[in-house]
């Protein structure tokens, strides 16, 4: 049994996330967690809400609620939506937790002791219209690298280049839009990432199995221009983790908080402490400290490509710089962007379909299947309503759903709701078993390699094999003259339904539960041998005919949804 630690990039608290956010982090992480649990591995799957920084402040101000109340409310909303998509977190934490506050302050103190934090007088943008210093991400302008007109002051989301606000062309406040900005001097703490460049480079060079997308972004940030830059880890804000060291005041840092990019990744660790404190688990350190047993843990992170720099450089710099035996990530699965109907999904601009809206119109399995089977791994992908309708109808309704319906209803009409006896398996069944085993092996290999789209393609191919077998055997055509042969085909096909319920669980857990329950199975287990698994239902076993697994999306529905979600969200 392996021990698998999985974290998904934690979503900002300021509003409900869109489908691009979902497929870029939480959903593939859940796929991998479900697969590993089914294989019998010990899994700890953690996520949380990212609650600090100006985005939370502004979102709360717009609702007229105190920021702490707003964050509590939105955490509950996001947790409920995550449950709606069947995201199987072992714990869904909060970066505003006392556990994260303590750990963030602990890491800052350790980094100071190790000589990796310095106090720096820096130039920061002050907005007269807003009467405040502006965090980097709340300054917008034109990127000097790629000319993207909505680049933020910390990073251009178009080309992913790390920026300082003063790098932007025609900078403006993202809060008020004002260009009446002034550069003022303020003192902040800096993480001296450049001191750790050689260690980070050596560590990244070891990760030869990482996706090209992950390593290319990491190396670009590590080596471009002047190389790895030192980064401020504090900000002039009211909401966040107060700047302290060892629980004591940090002279000169009064009234400041740690910058959100510094405390947010530490929440991965703090989330495990929350998990234990909530009574859901025990001994969180065996997952996170190599001196406490975490040396045999395989740690996987899932995120969109815009989060890669902080997870390949800044967070590892925090871990390495602490001088303590914390677990470093083993594999970072990063994703390109999912675009929406000719443009980009955008939380800030309200463009596209959002997670709550998606669940209002269709059950989660429809979305899970389409998003994972079109995951933007090697390049950006695009959601269109036409493609969504076509693929859902073809894969879920025609291939899987139709097979289940035909087999169970035919059996009920000819043999009753029991697995029929009689007949012998022949070469057709042996060929089916051999082909299924090849597909199962490929499916498992792709899942182990975290190749999401290839895994989906293999699972669909496994469904197709059942349809081809049924169409070739034609039990409805031979029943009159050879009922025993028809019985053998139906018995094999009912076992296929049970197999599909087991193999499909990581992708479509609700349908999987329906199939396994209908076939009298107790729950998700993984078929190590196709031959053995296809004998799990015996003659005389009782089954039920499930309701239609998937309803086809009509042209009328597609046109309605296309129109409804063509503009900005209300």
C-alpha positions in Angstrom: 0.0 0.0 0.0 1.3 3.4 -1.0 0.8 6.6 0.9 -0.4 9.4 -1.4 -0.7 13.1 -0.3 -2.7 15.2 -2.7 -3.3 18.9 -2.6 -5.3 21.1 -5.1 -4.5 24.7 -5.6 -6.7 26.5 -3.1 -9.4 28.8 -4.6 -9.8 32.4 -3.7 -12.7 33.1 -1.4 -14.0 36.0 -3.5 -16.8 34.4 -5.3 -17.8 31.1 -6.9 -15.3 29.6 -9.3 -15.8 28.8 -13.0 -15.4 25.5 -14.8 -11.9 26.5 -15.9 -10.8 26.7 -12.3 -12.4 23.4 -11.6 -10.7 21.4 -14.3 -7.4 23.1 -13.7 -7.0 21.9 -10.1 -9.7 20.4 -7.9 -11.3 18.0 -10.4 -8.2 16.1 -11.7 -6.9 16.0 -8.1 -10.2 14.3 -7.1 -9.9 11.9 -10.0 -6.4 10.9 -8.8 -7.5 10.6 -5.2 -10.5 8.4 -6.0 -8.3 6.2 -8.2 -5.7 5.7 -5.5 -8.3 5.0 -2.8 -9.8 2.3 -5.1 -6.4 0.7 -5.6 -6.1 0.4 -1.8 -3.6 3.2 -1.2 -3.7 5.4 1.8 -4.7 8.8 0.6 -4.9 12.3 2.2 -6.6 14.8 -0.1 -6.5 18.4 1.1 -7.9 21.7 -0.2 -9.0 25.0 1.4 -10.2 28.4 0.7 -7.6 31.2 0.2 -9.1 33.9 2.4 -6.5 36.7 2.8 -5.5 39.7 0.8 -7.3 42.5 -1.0 -9.6 40.2 -3.1 -11.3 39.1 0.1 -11.4 42.7 1.4 -13.0 44.1 -1.7 -15.5 41.3 -2.1 -16.6 41.7 1.5 -16.9 45.4 1.1 -19.2 44.9 -2.0 -21.6 42.9 0.1 -21.5 45.2 3.1 -20.4 42.4 5.4 -17.5 42.2 7.9 -14.7 40.4 6.1 -14.5 37.5 8.7 -18.3 36.9 8.3 -18.0 37.1 4.5 -15.2 34.5 4.4 -17.1 32.1 6.7 -20.2 32.4 4.5 -18.2 31.9 1.3 -16.3 29.0 2.7 -19.6 27.2 3.3 -20.8 28.1 -0.2 -17.6 26.7 -1.8 -17.7 23.6 0.4 -21.3 22.9 -0.6 -20.5 23.3 -4.3 -17.4 21.1 -4.0 -19.7 18.4 -2.5 -22.1 18.9 -5.4 -19.3 18.0 -7.8 -18.4 15.1 -5.5 -14.9 16.4 -4.7 -13.8 13.9 -2.1 -11.6 16.1 0.1 -10.5 14.5 3.3 -10.6 18.1 4.6 -11.6 21.4 3.1 -9.8 24.0 5.3 -9.4 27.7 5.5 -6.2 29.8 5.2 -7.6 32.1 7.9 -7.4 29.2 10.5 -5.4 29.5 13.6 -3.3 26.6 12.4 -2.2 28.5 9.3 -1.6 31.6 11.3 0.7 29.7 13.7 2.5 27.9 10.9 3.0 31.0 8.8 4.5 32.9 11.7 6.7 29.8 12.5 8.1 29.6 9.0 8.8 33.3 8.9 10.7 33.0 12.1 12.7 30.1 10.9 13.5 31.8 7.6 14.8 34.8 9.6 16.9 32.6 11.8 18.4 31.0 8.7 19.3 34.3 7.1 16.7 34.2 4.3 14.6 37.2 5.3 15.7 40.8 5.1 13.9 44.1 5.7 13.8 46.1 2.6 12.7 49.7 1.8 10.7 49.3 -1.4 8.9 51.5 -3.7 5.2 50.7 -3.6 2.2 52.2 -5.4 -0.1 54.4 -3.4 -3.5 55.3 -4.9 -4.8 58.7 -3.9 -8.3 57.9 -5.1 -8.4 54.8 -3.0 -6.4 56.3 -0.1 -4.3 53.2 0.3 -1.3 51.3 -0.8 -2.2 48.9 -3.6 -1.2 45.3 -3.5 0.6 44.2 -6.7 -2.4 42.3 -8.1 -4.6 45.3 -7.7 -2.6 47.4 -10.1 -3.3 46.7 -13.8 -1.6 47.9 -16.9 0.0 46.7 -20.1 2.5 43.9 -19.8 6.0 45.0 -21.0 6.7 41.5 -22.2 3.7 40.5 -24.3 1.6 43.7 -24.4 -1.4 42.1 -22.7 -3.5 45.1 -21.5 -4.9 43.6 -18.3 -1.7 42.4 -16.7 -1.5 42.5 -12.9 1.3 44.1 -10.9 2.5 40.7 -9.7 2.2 38.5 -12.8 0.9 38.6 -16.3 -1.7 35.9 -16.6 -1.3 35.9 -20.3 2.5 35.1 -20.5 3.0 34.2 -16.8 5.9 36.6 -16.5 6.7 37.7 -13.0 6.3 41.5 -12.7 6.6 44.4 -10.4 3.9 47.1 -10.5 6.5 49.7 -11.7 7.1 47.4 -14.8 3.6 48.0 -16.1 2.9 50.4 -18.9 0.1 52.9 -18.1 -0.6 51.4 -14.6 -4.0 52.0 -13.0 -5.9 51.0 -9.9 -7.9 47.9 -10.4 -10.2 49.1 -7.6 -11.1 52.5 -8.8 -9.5 52.6 -12.3 -7.7 55.8 -11.3 -4.3 56.5 -12.8 -3.6 59.0 -10.0 -0.9 56.8 -8.5 2.2 57.7 -6.6 5.3 55.7 -5.7 6.0 55.8 -2.0 8.6 54.1 0.2 7.5 51.5 2.7 9.5 48.9 4.6 8.7 45.2 4.1 10.1 41.7 4.7 11.6 40.0 1.7 12.2 36.3 1.2 15.7 36.1 -0.3 14.8 33.5 -2.9 18.0 34.2 -4.9 20.0 32.7 -2.0 18.3 29.4 -2.7 18.7 29.4 -6.4 21.2 26.6 -6.6 19.2 24.3 -4.3 16.0 25.0 -6.2 17.7 24.4 -9.6 19.1 21.1 -8.4 15.7 20.0 -7.0 13.9 20.9 -10.2 16.5 19.1 -12.3 15.7 15.9 -10.3 12.1 16.0 -11.4 12.5 14.6 -14.8 9.0 13.0 -14.8 7.2 16.3 -14.3 5.0 17.5 -17.2 6.8 19.7 -19.7 4.4 22.6 -18.9 5.5 22.5 -15.2 9.2 22.4 -15.8 9.3 24.9 -18.6 7.5 27.5 -16.5 9.7 26.8 -13.5 12.9 27.0 -15.5 11.7 30.2 -17.2 11.2 31.9 -13.9 14.4 30.5 -12.5 16.6 31.6 -15.3 15.0 34.4 -17.3 16.6 37.9 -17.0 18.4 38.3 -13.7 17.2 34.9 -12.5 15.2 34.1 -9.4 14.0 37.3 -7.8 13.7 38.1 -4.1 10.1 38.7 -3.2 8.3 40.7 -0.6 6.3 38.6 1.8 4.4 41.4 3.7 1.9 44.0 2.8 0.2 47.1 4.2 -3.2 45.5 4.8 -5.5 45.0 7.7 -6.7 41.5 6.8 -4.3 38.6 6.9 -1.8 36.8 9.2 -0.2 39.5 11.4 3.6 39.8 11.0 5.0 38.2 14.1 7.9 35.9 15.0 7.5 33.2 17.6 4.3 34.8 18.8 6.2 38.0 19.5 5.9 41.4 17.8 8.3 42.1 14.9 9.7 45.6 15.4 9.0 47.9 12.5 6.3 45.5 11.1 3.4 46.7 13.2 0.1 46.9 11.3 1.4 44.7 8.4 0.3 41.2 7.4 2.0 38.5 5.5 1.4 38.6 1.7 -1.2 36.1 0.6 1.2 34.2 -1.7 3.4 33.4 1.3 0.7 32.2 3.7 -1.6 30.4 1.2 0.7 27.5 0.3 1.5 27.0 4.0 -2.2 26.3 4.4 -1.6 22.9 2.7 0.3 21.9 5.8 -2.0 23.7 8.1 -5.0 22.0 6.5 -3.6 18.6 7.7 -3.5 20.0 11.3 -7.1 21.2 10.8 -8.0 17.7 9.6 -6.7 16.3 12.8 -8.1 19.0 15.1 -11.5 18.4 13.5 -11.3 14.8 14.6 -11.1 13.4 11.1 -7.6 12.0 11.3 -4.5 11.6 13.5 -0.8 12.4 13.4 -0.7 15.0 10.6 3.1 15.2 10.9 3.5 11.7 9.4 2.3 13.2 6.2 4.4 16.4 6.3 7.6 15.8 8.2 10.2 13.4 6.9 11.5 12.9 10.4 8.0 11.7 11.4 7.4 9.2 8.7 6.6 11.3 5.6 9.7 10.1 3.8 7.6 7.3 2.3 4.8 9.7 1.2 4.3 10.5 -2.5 3.1 14.1 -2.7 1.2 15.3 -5.7 0.0 18.9 -6.4 -2.6 20.0 -9.0 -2.9 23.5 -10.4 -3.4 25.8 -13.3 -0.2 27.0 -15.1 -0.5 30.5 -13.5 0.1 28.9 -10.1 3.2 27.0 -11.2 5.9 29.6 -10.3 4.8 29.9 -6.7 4.7 26.1 -6.3 7.9 25.3 -8.0 10.0 28.2 -6.6 8.5 30.3 -3.8 6.8 27.6 -1.6 9.8 25.2 -2.0 12.1 28.1 -1.1 10.1 28.5 2.1 10.4 24.8 2.9 14.1 24.5 2.0 14.9 27.8 3.7 13.4 26.8 7.0 16.1 24.2 7.5 13.5 21.8 8.8 12.5 18.3 7.5 9.3 19.2 5.7 8.0 17.2 2.9 8.6 18.6 -0.6 6.3 17.9 -3.5 7.2 15.0 -5.7 5.0 15.7 -8.7 3.3 18.8 -9.9 0.5 18.3 -12.4 -0.2 21.6 -14.1 -2.8 22.5 -16.7 -3.3 25.0 -19.4 -6.4 27.1 -19.7 -9.9 26.0 -20.5 -11.4 28.7 -22.7 -15.1 29.5 -23.1 -16.7 29.7 -26.5 -14.1 31.8 -28.3 -12.7 33.7 -25.3 -11.4 33.1 -21.8 -13.3 32.1 -18.6 -12.8 34.9 -16.1 -13.9 35.1 -12.5 -13.1 38.8 -12.3 -15.0 39.6 -15.5 -17.8 37.1 -14.8 -17.4 35.4 -18.2 -18.5 31.8 -18.7 -20.4 29.2 -16.7 -19.7 29.0 -13.0 -19.8 25.9 -10.8 -23.1 26.7 -9.1 -24.8 27.4 -12.4 -23.5 24.2 -13.9 -25.0 22.1 -11.1 -28.3 23.9 -11.5 -28.8 22.6 -15.0 -27.2 19.1 -15.0 -25.9 16.6 -12.5 -22.2 16.6 -11.7 -21.3 13.4 -13.7 -22.0 15.2 -17.0 -19.6 18.0 -16.2 -17.0 15.7 -14.6 -16.8 13.5 -17.7 -16.7 16.2 -20.2 -14.2 18.4 -18.3 -11.8 15.5 -17.5 -12.0 14.0 -21.0 -11.1 17.4 -22.4 -8.6 18.5 -19.7 -6.2 21.1 -21.1 -3.0 19.2 -20.5 -0.8 19.7 -23.6 -2.5 22.9 -24.7 -5.4 25.2 -24.0 -8.8 23.6 -24.7 -12.2 25.2 -25.3 -15.6 24.6 -24.0 -18.5 25.1 -26.5 -22.1 24.0 -25.9 -22.1 22.1 -29.2 -19.1 20.0 -28.2 -20.5 19.5 -24.8 -23.8 18.2 -26.1 -22.2 16.0 -28.7 -19.7 14.3 -26.4 -22.1 13.9 -23.5 -24.7 12.3 -25.7 -22.3 10.1 -27.5 -20.1 8.9 -24.6 -22.4 8.9 -21.6 -25.9 8.3 -23.1 -25.1 6.2 -26.2 -22.1 4.2 -25.2 -22.4 3.6 -21.5 -26.0 4.4 -20.7 -27.5 2.6 -23.7 -25.4 -0.6 -23.0 -26.7 -0.7 -19.4 -30.3 -0.1 -20.5 -30.3 -2.7 -23.2 -28.7 -5.5 -21.1 -30.8 -5.0 -18.0 -34.1 -4.5 -19.7 -33.6 -7.5 -22.1 -32.6 -9.7 -19.1 -35.7 -8.6 -17.2 -38.0 -9.4 -20.1 -36.5 -12.8 -20.9 -35.0 -14.1 -17.6 -36.3 -11.9 -14.8 -34.2 -9.7 -12.6 -31.7 -12.5 -11.8 -28.4 -13.4 -13.5 -29.4 -16.2 -15.9 -27.9 -19.6 -15.8 -27.1 -21.8 -18.8 -24.8 -21.6 -21.7 -21.0 -21.7 -21.9 -18.5 -19.0 -22.7 -16.5 -19.4 -25.9 -13.9 -17.7 -28.0 -15.9 -14.4 -28.3 -15.8 -14.1 -24.5 -12.1 -15.0 -24.3 -11.3 -12.3 -26.9 -13.4 -9.8 -24.9 -11.5 -10.6 -21.7 -8.1 -10.4 -23.4 -9.0 -7.0 -25.0 -10.4 -5.7 -21.8 -7.3 -6.7 -19.9 -5.1 -4.8 -22.3 -7.3 -1.7 -22.0 -7.4 -2.0 -18.2 -3.6 -2.2 -18.1 -3.4 0.9 -20.3 -6.0 2.7 -18.2 -4.1 2.0 -15.0 -0.8 3.1 -16.5 -2.2 6.4 -17.7 -3.8 7.0 -14.3 -0.5 6.3 -12.5 1.2 8.8 -14.9 -1.6 11.3 -14.2 -2.5 11.5 -17.9 -6.1 12.6 -17.5 -7.3 12.7 -21.1 -5.6 9.4 -22.0 -7.2 7.8 -19.0 -10.6 9.0 -20.1 -10.0 7.7 -23.6 -9.1 4.2 -22.3 -12.2 4.1 -20.0 -14.4 5.0 -23.0 -12.7 2.3 -25.0 -13.5 -0.2 -22.3 -17.2 0.8 -22.5 -17.1 0.5 -26.3 -15.8 -3.1 -26.0 -18.9 -4.1 -24.2 -21.1 -2.5 -26.9 -19.2 -4.3 -29.6 -19.5 -7.6 -27.8 -23.2 -7.2 -27.3 -23.8 -6.2 -30.9 -21.7 -9.2 -32.1 -23.4 -11.7 -29.8 -27.0 -10.5 -30.5 -28.7 -12.3 -27.6 -32.1 -10.8 -28.7 -31.7 -12.5 -32.1 -30.6 -15.9 -30.8 -32.9 -16.2 -27.8 -35.7 -18.0 -29.5 -33.5 -20.7 -31.0 -30.7 -20.9 -28.4 -31.8 -19.4 -25.0 -28.7 -20.8 -23.3 -26.3 -19.0 -25.5 -28.4 -15.8 -25.0 -28.2 -16.4 -21.2 -24.4 -16.7 -21.3 -24.1 -13.4 -23.2 -26.4 -11.6 -20.8 -24.6 -13.1 -17.8 -21.3 -11.8 -19.2 -22.9 -8.4 -20.0 -24.3 -8.0 -16.5 -20.8 -8.6 -15.2 -19.5 -6.0 -17.5 -21.9 -3.5 -15.9 -20.5 -4.3 -12.5 -17.0 -3.9 -14.0 -17.9 -0.5 -15.5 -19.3 0.6 -12.1 -15.9 -0.1 -10.5 -13.7 1.3 -13.2 -15.8 4.5 -13.8 -15.9 5.6 -10.2 -13.0 8.1 -10.4 -14.7 9.9 -13.3 -18.4 9.6 -12.7 -19.0 8.6 -9.1 -22.7 9.0 -9.0 -23.3 6.7 -12.0 -20.8 4.3 -10.6 -22.7 4.1 -7.4 -25.9 3.4 -9.3 -24.4 0.7 -11.3 -22.8 -1.1 -8.4 -25.9 -0.9 -6.3 -28.0 -2.2 -9.2 -25.6 -5.2 -9.6 -25.6 -5.8 -5.9 -22.0 -4.7 -5.3 -21.0 -3.2 -1.9 -18.9 -0.3 -3.1 -15.8 0.7 -5.1 -13.2 -1.9 -5.4 -10.6 -2.3 -8.1 -10.5 -5.2 -10.6 -6.9 -6.6 -10.6 -7.9 -9.3 -13.1 -10.6 -8.8 -15.7 -11.1 -12.6 -16.0 -11.8 -12.9 -12.2 -13.9 -9.8 -12.0 -16.2 -10.9 -14.9 -17.2 -13.8 -12.8 -18.2 -11.9 -9.7 -22.0 -12.1 -10.6 -23.1 -15.7 -10.4 -26.2 -17.3 -11.9 -29.1 -16.7 -9.6 -27.8 -13.4 -8.2 -30.4 -10.7 -8.0 -30.0 -7.3 -9.8 -32.2 -4.3 -10.4 -32.8 -2.4 -13.5 -31.5 1.2 -12.9 -33.3 4.2 -14.2 -31.9 5.8 -17.3 -28.3 6.7 -16.4 -28.0 9.7 -18.6 -30.6 11.8 -20.4 -29.5 13.2 -23.7 -29.1 17.0 -24.1 -31.6 18.3 -26.6 -30.9 21.0 -29.2 -33.4 23.2 -27.4 -31.6 22.9 -24.1 -28.2 23.6 -25.8 -29.6 26.7 -27.5 -31.1 28.0 -24.3 -28.0 27.5 -22.3 -25.8 29.0 -25.0 -27.9 32.1 -25.0 -28.2 32.3 -21.2 -24.4 32.1 -20.6 -23.2 34.2 -23.5 -22.8 37.4 -21.5 -21.5 38.4 -18.2 -22.8 36.9 -15.0 -25.4 39.0 -13.2 
